[in-house]
Each structure stands twice: as C-alpha cells, then as structure tokens.
C-alpha cells in the first residue's frame, strides 16, 4: 500500500469590507448594549473589574467635568467598580459642592459626589488612554447623554478576522 504525502492547503476566506452604513448600524447596536449594561453609580456594582496594573483614574467632579476632575492612584488588584462607587458615595470636601449644580436635590442635605454628575449617572465602562490611565465612560439615562471627561464619547467598531463586530479603542 502506497501512502501519498500531501501538502496542507490553507484556505483563507476573504471577508468583504463593511460599508459605512453597516459600521454605523453596528456602532449604534453596540452602544445600545453598553448603555443597557451601565450600572447606576448610586448602587453597589454587581460585577467586578480588577485593575491589572497600578495606574491613575480620572474622576470628574461634575457633569462634563466643568469643575475639573480628581485624579486618584489605583493599585494593582483593586476592583475599579468598587473604587469608583466608593468615591462618588462620599460627600464633597469642604465648600466645593455648594457652588455646583446638584441634580438630585437643591437643599444639599448630605449631598454625595454622584449628585453633581447628572440626574441619573451610570458607569458604561472605562477607556484606557495611551499612558494606561483610566477614564470613565458615563451614560445618563435621564438626559440620554453619554460623556467622558469634557467630551461626548462614541464607540468605534471594527470587524475582526472572523467577521464579528468588536469595539475599537481609539
């Protein structure tokens, strides 16, 4: 019996480049999913998000960071969701909060930091910049607004080699 040795033949399926309409539809769909899973900052987060390395996190003081931001160090192994929740459940230091717009109540009875971010601020996720620092993607379900630091955020999408849509960090 004679056995023939054959060369392995690898076939690559070419995936067509998506159109702009398809990219826009995928971005809209993925943004909707991100917003649907955003957790309200005034509630304890149910999921853990562990920081893999020591870095800094940018925590805006007010909606669109109009009054600046606090930058805190985060250690490796810290649950970022719990860290952010704990920060925004604290009262603002000193007199700083008295001059800001409180979206929850005007009488400032035991005001918390999250009350200056909007009527219903939710953490939609995190963005890691080129230096590895963390920025929070916010979604306000009452204002129907998504913002990060001083800007609005949009999800970029791309098609991976298998033809599935993935979030593209820019």
N, C-alpha and C positions, 0 to 999 in steps of 0.2 A: 504494500500500500504506500502510495506516494503522497506526502503532505506538502502542499504548496504554501509558501510563506507569502503573505500579502501585506502590503504597506497599509498602515492605518490611514484612513481617509477622514479628515476632519471637515465637517461642513459648518460653515457659519451662515446663519440665517440673517439676511440683512433686514434690519428694521427700518421702515421708512421714517424720514424726519417728520415730526409732528408739525401741523400747521399752527399759525398764531391763534386761531380760534380754539383749537384743541388745547393748546397751552393755557389760554385764558380760562377755559372751562375747567381744566384740571386744577389750576390755581384757586379758582373760586370754590371748587369742591373740597380741596384740602384745607383752605382757610375756614370753611364751614365746619369741618371736623375738628380743627384746632380750637375754634371758638366753642364748639359743643362740649369739649372736654376741659375747658378752662375752669379752674376752681376759684370760688369766691374767697377773697383774701381774709374776710372776717370769719371764715370757717376753718377748722383744722384740716389740713390737706390729708387725703386718704392714700396718696401714693408717695413713695419715697423717690428722691432724686439725689443720689450721692455724688458729691464733688470728688473727682478723681485726682485732683492736684490742688495745692494751695494757690489761691488767686484772690482777686478783688471782685466785689459785686457792687453795681451801681443801683442805688435805691432812691428813686425820685421822691421829693418831699411833697409835691403837689401834682395835679393833672398837667401833663405835658412838661413836667419839671420846670415850670415857670419860676419857681422859687429855689431852684437848684436841686442838688441831689447829695445824698450821703454816700460815701464810698467806704465800705467795710471789708476787712480781710476775712476770707473763708478758708478754713483749714481743710486739708485732705481728709476725706471720710465724713465730712459734715453733710447732713441732709439739707440741701438747698431749700426745699419747700418749707421745712420747719423753721429754718433760719429766717426766711422772708416773712413767714407768718408771724413769728415772734417779734420781729422788728416793727411790723405795721400794727400790732396789737398794743404796742406801748403808747403812752401819752407823749405828745411832742415836748421837747425840753424847753423849759423856761417860758418866755413870752412869744416864741416864734409862731405858734399856731394861732394866736389871737388875731393876727393880721391877714390870715389866709382865708379863702373861701372854704367853709365846711359844707360839704354836700349832703350830710346826714341830718344835722340839726344846728340851729343857729345859737342856741343858748350855751353851747360849749360845756355841757355837763359831762365831765370825764371824757373829753374828746380823745380819740385814738388817731394814730397817724394815717390809717387807711381812709378816714373820712375826708381827707383833703385830696384824694386821688380821683374822685368822681362818685356818682350816686351808687354804682354797683361795680367796683373794680374787681376784675378776675385775672388770675395769672394764666395766660395762654401758653406760656413756655419761656424759654430762655434763648438768648442769642450770645454766642461766644465770639468776641471780636478777634482781630488778628494777633493781639497780645495775650489772648486767653482770658480776658476779663469778661465777666458775666453781665448782661443787660437783660432786664425783664421785658417780655412782650405782654402788654396789658390788653384786655378786652373789657369794655364796659357795656354790659348787656342793656342798660337803660339808655345810654347815649348812642348805642350802636356804633361805637368807635373803637378802633384798635390803634394803640400808640406804644411807643418805646422811646424813653428819654424825651427829647424835644420834637420828635418826628412821628409820623404815622408809619406803620410797618405793613409790608405786603410780603407774602410768601412767594419765593421764586420756586419754580418747579422745573424738573428735567426728567427725561425718560432714561432709565438705566439700561444697560445692555440686554436685559431680559424683556424689555418692553413695558416695565411697570413705572408709574409715576412716583418720584421721590422729591422731597423738599431739597432745594438747592440753597445752601447758605452763601450769601454774597458778602 
